[in-house]
Amino acid sequence: MRLWFLVTVLLAALIAMPVGVEARAKPSVTVTRVVPLTVKGSGFHAGERVRVVVRVPQVHRKTVTAGRRGRFLVIFRVATAKCTTIEVVATGNRGSRATATVPPTCGS
């Protein structure tokens, strides 16, 4: 009976343990606004320095630091034409990498 209780408590403790770093979300970037060009990143390591490069078609770069939850928000004050593809590459100094492409929004 005592062994059963010990096993039950151990299993409950294992189930309740917080998930480790392995369960960290895969890094991703999203363009949330086009004017001003706003890029949101998540899934990076906490405190990771992230170099964000956008091509619109000119190349613009900024370096930001991910917060304690691995997120960042960066604003580029650049002119974007309607029929331009926006490419974003975010590379962290701890190996995280994410890309995104926003297709052109040309009117008919």
ROMIPA-431496 format. One record per residue: residue in one letter; x, y, z of N, C-alpha, C, O, CB in turn. Coordinates in steps of 0.05 Angstrom, whole numbers. Each point is the difference from the previous one (the first is absolute). Glycine has a CB too. Layout:
N
A	X	Y	Z	X	Y	Z	X	Y	Z	X	Y	Z	X	Y	Z
...
END
This chain:
108
M	17	-24	0	-17	24	0	17	25	0	-5	19	-14	-31	-44	38
R	57	25	-8	18	23	2	15	4	-27	4	22	-9	1	-30	59
L	3	-14	-63	14	1	-26	-19	12	-21	9	17	-16	19	-57	29
W	-53	32	-13	-19	11	-19	-3	30	4	-2	15	-19	-23	-59	19
F	24	53	25	-3	28	6	25	16	-10	-3	21	-12	-25	-32	52
L	52	0	-35	24	12	-10	1	3	-30	8	21	-11	15	-40	51
V	-31	-2	-54	0	0	-29	-20	21	-10	5	14	-19	8	-63	18
T	-36	50	13	-21	19	-8	10	29	4	-3	17	-18	-32	-50	31
V	48	39	10	11	26	5	22	7	-20	1	23	-10	-13	-28	59
L	29	-14	-55	22	5	-19	-12	6	-28	10	18	-13	20	-49	40
L	-49	15	-36	-12	5	-26	-14	27	-1	2	14	-20	-8	-63	15
A	-8	57	26	-13	26	1	21	22	-1	-5	21	-14	-33	-41	41
A	60	17	-14	21	20	-1	12	2	-28	6	23	-9	4	-32	58
L	-6	-13	-62	11	1	-27	-19	13	-20	8	15	-17	17	-57	27
I	-51	37	-6	-20	13	-18	-1	30	5	-4	15	-19	-22	-58	18
A	29	51	26	-3	28	7	25	16	-5	-1	25	1	-32	-38	33
M	56	1	-41	25	14	-4	-3	18	-24	-12	-7	-20	38	-31	40
P	-14	62	-19	-1	18	-23	17	-12	-23	20	-14	4	-26	53	26
V	-3	-34	-54	13	-11	-23	26	16	-4	0	24	3	-44	-38	-24
G	65	1	13	26	12	-3	3	16	-26	-20	5	-14	38	-41	40
V	6	44	-32	6	17	-23	-7	-14	-26	-5	13	-20	41	8	47
E	-35	-48	-27	-5	-15	-25	-28	7	-11	-4	-3	-24	34	-33	41
A	-48	44	-1	-27	5	-9	-4	29	-9	-22	8	-7	6	-43	38
R	38	50	-32	-1	28	-9	-11	0	-28	7	-16	-17	32	29	47
A	-56	6	-36	-13	2	-26	22	6	-21	20	12	6	-63	4	14
K	38	-26	-44	18	5	-23	-1	30	-5	-21	12	-1	13	-58	-19
P	31	58	15	1	29	-6	-17	7	-24	-1	-15	-20	47	17	40
S	-60	21	-19	-16	9	-22	0	30	-1	3	13	21	-32	-54	-18
V	25	52	-26	-3	29	-4	-25	6	-17	-7	-16	-17	58	23	21
T	-64	15	2	-24	7	-14	1	30	-5	8	16	17	-34	-53	4
V	17	45	-45	-3	29	-5	-29	7	8	-19	-10	-12	53	10	-27
T	-36	16	60	-26	6	11	-12	25	-12	-25	4	-1	38	-25	43
R	4	39	-53	-9	25	-13	19	6	-23	24	-7	2	-45	25	40
V	11	-6	-63	17	8	-22	9	29	3	22	7	-8	-45	-41	-22
V	6	51	41	6	28	4	-6	8	29	-23	0	7	14	11	-56
P	29	-6	66	28	-5	-5	5	-31	0	-15	-15	12	28	60	10
L	8	-53	-35	6	-29	-2	7	-10	28	21	7	11	-4	-1	-59
T	-34	-23	58	3	-10	28	3	-31	-1	-16	-14	-12	-12	52	30
V	49	-47	-5	7	-29	0	-2	-10	29	12	12	18	18	-7	-59
K	-45	-27	45	-2	-12	26	13	-27	-1	-4	-16	-19	-39	40	28
G	60	-30	11	13	-26	1	-7	-14	26	-5	13	20	42	5	-48
S	-37	-45	27	-5	-16	24	15	-26	-2	8	-8	-22	-53	30	29
G	48	-36	15	13	-26	0	31	2	1	13	-21	-2	-52	4	-23
F	50	40	29	29	3	3	8	-5	28	-17	-1	18	18	34	-56
H	25	-36	43	10	-4	27	-3	26	16	3	22	-12	30	-57	-4
A	-39	34	41	-2	23	17	26	15	0	21	-12	5	-56	-10	24
G	34	48	-34	24	17	0	18	-3	-25	21	11	-1	-23	-15	50
E	-8	-11	-68	16	-5	-24	1	26	-17	-20	13	-4	8	-62	4
R	36	55	-11	3	23	-18	-8	-10	-28	11	-19	-10	26	40	38
V	-56	-7	-40	-12	-9	-25	5	22	-21	-7	23	4	-28	-51	19
R	47	20	-45	4	19	-23	-23	-5	-19	-4	-21	-11	55	21	16
V	-66	22	-9	-24	-1	-18	7	14	-26	7	24	1	-39	-26	39
V	29	-12	-62	6	12	-26	-26	-1	-17	-12	-21	-2	61	6	4
V	-56	38	-13	-23	1	-18	9	10	-27	17	17	-3	-49	-8	42
R	19	-21	-60	5	8	-28	-26	10	-11	-20	-15	-1	59	-18	-5
V	-40	58	-4	-25	12	-9	2	16	-25	-16	19	-1	2	-19	47
P	28	-1	-66	23	-18	-6	26	10	12	20	-16	0	-43	3	-42
Q	25	37	52	25	9	14	3	-18	25	-19	-10	11	15	58	-29
V	29	-50	27	6	-16	23	3	19	24	15	20	-1	8	-56	-27
H	-37	29	50	2	15	25	5	-20	23	-11	-22	-1	-21	58	-17
R	48	-28	37	8	-18	22	-3	14	27	4	24	3	28	-48	-33
K	-41	9	49	-1	9	28	7	-24	18	-6	-23	-7	-29	59	-3
T	47	-30	33	6	-21	19	-17	6	25	0	22	10	47	-30	-28
V	-61	-12	28	-17	2	24	7	-22	19	14	-19	-7	-51	41	-20
T	28	-20	51	3	-21	20	-27	-12	7	-19	15	7	60	9	12
A	-43	-50	-21	-25	-14	7	-5	3	30	19	-1	16	-13	-32	-54
G	-30	36	46	-8	3	28	2	-27	15	9	-20	-12	-39	58	0
R	22	-38	36	2	-25	17	-18	-22	-11	4	-23	7	7	51	32
R	-31	-21	-55	-16	-21	-12	8	-6	-29	-14	-15	-14	-24	30	43
G	61	-4	-37	10	-6	-27	-14	15	-22	1	-8	-23	10	-36	40
R	-23	67	-10	-15	16	-20	14	27	-5	15	9	17	-58	-32	-3
F	37	34	-37	9	27	-6	-19	13	-19	-15	-13	-14	63	0	22
L	-46	40	-10	-15	16	-19	19	21	-10	12	15	16	-58	-24	8
V	48	12	-50	18	20	-11	-15	15	-23	-15	-12	-16	56	-16	28
I	-37	54	-13	-13	17	-20	21	12	-19	20	11	9	-58	-1	24
F	33	-13	-58	17	11	-21	-15	23	-13	-22	-4	-10	46	-40	2
R	-13	68	8	-12	23	-13	10	1	-29	18	16	-6	-22	9	51
V	-7	-42	-61	8	-1	-29	-25	2	-17	-22	-7	8	62	-22	3
A	-36	39	-35	-22	2	-19	-3	-27	-15	20	-12	-9	-12	61	3
T	-32	-59	5	-6	-25	-14	-20	5	-22	-21	13	5	32	-40	36
A	-6	18	-64	-19	3	-22	-20	-22	1	5	-21	12	30	43	-41
K	-59	-17	17	-21	-20	1	8	-27	-13	-6	-21	11	-27	58	-11
C	46	-36	-22	7	-24	-15	28	-10	6	15	-7	-18	-46	22	-18
T	38	-14	62	27	-9	8	-2	-24	19	-17	0	18	34	47	-23
T	-1	-67	0	2	-23	18	17	8	24	22	12	-4	-28	-45	-34
I	-2	27	62	15	6	24	12	-26	11	-15	-19	5	-15	59	6
E	56	-41	-9	13	-24	11	13	8	27	13	21	2	-4	-40	-49
V	-12	1	66	11	5	27	16	-24	8	-9	-23	-3	-30	53	16
V	63	-25	-3	17	-21	11	9	9	28	12	22	3	4	-38	-49
A	-20	0	66	8	6	28	19	-22	9	-7	-24	0	-36	48	10
T	68	-16	-3	20	-19	8	10	7	28	10	22	4	4	-30	-52
G	-16	-10	66	9	4	28	28	-8	4	11	-17	-15	-57	11	30
N	59	17	5	28	-7	6	3	-27	14	23	-8	6	-13	57	-4
R	-32	-62	4	1	-27	12	-10	-21	-19	-7	-22	8	1	43	37
G	5	-14	-71	-7	-20	-20	-29	0	-9	-8	-15	-18	43	-11	37
S	-52	42	-7	-28	2	-9	-2	14	-26	16	18	-6	-32	-18	54
R	-2	-9	-65	-3	12	-27	-29	-3	-9	-12	-21	4	60	12	-15
A	-59	31	0	-28	-1	-10	-1	18	-25	14	20	-2	-33	-29	49
T	1	2	-65	-4	16	-24	-30	3	-5	-16	-16	9	60	0	-28
A	-50	37	4	-28	5	-8	0	15	-26	18	16	-5	-34	-15	53
T	-3	-6	-65	-4	15	-25	-28	10	-2	-19	-16	4	55	-12	-26
V	-39	53	16	-27	12	-4	-2	6	-30	14	16	-11	-16	4	59
P	-17	-34	-62	-3	4	-28	-10	29	-6	-12	13	17	3	-63	-23
P	14	59	-19	-10	27	-7	-30	2	1	-14	-20	-6	55	26	-23
T	-51	17	35	-29	5	1	-8	19	-22	-8	23	5	6	-32	45
C	5	0	-74	-6	17	-24	-30	0	-4	-13	-21	0	59	11	-21
G	-56	34	15	-29	3	-6	-5	-9	-29	18	0	-17	-23	37	50
S	-20	-44	-39	-7	-9	-27	-2	24	-18	-6	-4	-24	-17	-36	42
END
